[in-house]
Amino acid sequence: MKAHTASLINALVLIVFGLWAYFGSETPSATAFIPVGFGIVILALYKGVEKENKIVAHVAVLLTLIILIALIKPLTAALGRDDSMAVVRVVVMMLTSALSMFFFIKSFIDVRRARAAAAAQD
């Protein structure tokens, strides 16, 4: 999977699951819109990531890392409430964020190796 595809999937999951968390809750909290906001920004960066724009890709990685870390608190809260649907939503968002991070890092390593191989041939 390419980094831009993983990032797109992550953005869509953050948006959909964040909206689900807000509108599916008996006691909705505005904090459920935080992943939605991150998802929208990551989605907006999609074309730049797809075109392998280095700066855009690094911004997307940073936002993905921030939301991955930020989702720890909602996970612990959902576990404390014994809210299994909230746990599932947060875990899926964390998994797609971690998967996206993995493919970003893999992409960065592949680019570095390609540059080193090209430099070695010169």
PyMOL commands that set and color helices and strands:
alter all, ss='L'
color gray80, all
select helices_A, chain A and resi 3-23+30-44+46-50+54-70+72-81+84-121
alter helices_A, ss='H'
color red, helices_A
deselect
rebuild
show_as cartoon
